[in-house]
Amino acid sequence: MGKGLSLWFSISSILILTAASVSISYNLWLALLLGLLCILNIGWGFILKARLRRRAEARAQRSS
């Protein structure tokens, strides 16, 4: 995964967790929803990283 995409996932996760921490005072359900959204965002980053790695490995095998 490139540096830009890694930066995007890290910053977006931090922003979502910050919003969740602020929303704890106002609405618990919103905080739980934002927490779940952050977990999904992190998971999507790992899934994308694995797919890109597999694609790069497949290309390397074909060119060998």
DATA-V226484 format. One record per residue. N is the residue number from 1. PSI is psi as a letter, one per 40 degrees, with the letter a starting at -180 (NA if undefined). BURIAL is b if it has 16 or more other C-alpha atoms within 10 Angstrom, else e. Layout:
n->(N & N)
psi->(PSI & PSI)
burial->(BURIAL & BURIAL)
This chain:
n->(1 & 2 & 3 & 4 & 5 & 6 & 7 & 8 & 9 & 10 & 11 & 12 & 13 & 14 & 15 & 16 & 17 & 18 & 19 & 20 & 21 & 22 & 23 & 24 & 25 & 26 & 27 & 28 & 29 & 30 & 31 & 32 & 33 & 34 & 35 & 36 & 37 & 38 & 39 & 40 & 41 & 42 & 43 & 44 & 45 & 46 & 47 & 48 & 49 & 50 & 51 & 52 & 53 & 54 & 55 & 56 & 57 & 58 & 59 & 60 & 61 & 62 & 63 & 64)
psi->(h & i & d & d & d & d & d & d & d & d & d & d & d & d & d & d & d & d & d & d & d & d & e & d & d & d & h & d & d & d & d & d & d & d & d & d & d & d & d & d & d & d & d & d & d & d & d & d & d & d & d & d & d & d & d & d & d & d & d & d & d & d & e & NA)
burial->(e & e & e & e & e & e & e & e & b & e & e & e & b & e & e & b & b & e & e & b & b & e & b & e & e & e & e & e & e & e & b & e & e & b & b & e & b & b & e & e & b & b & e & e & b & e & e & e & b & e & e & e & e & e & e & e & e & e & e & e & e & e & e & e)
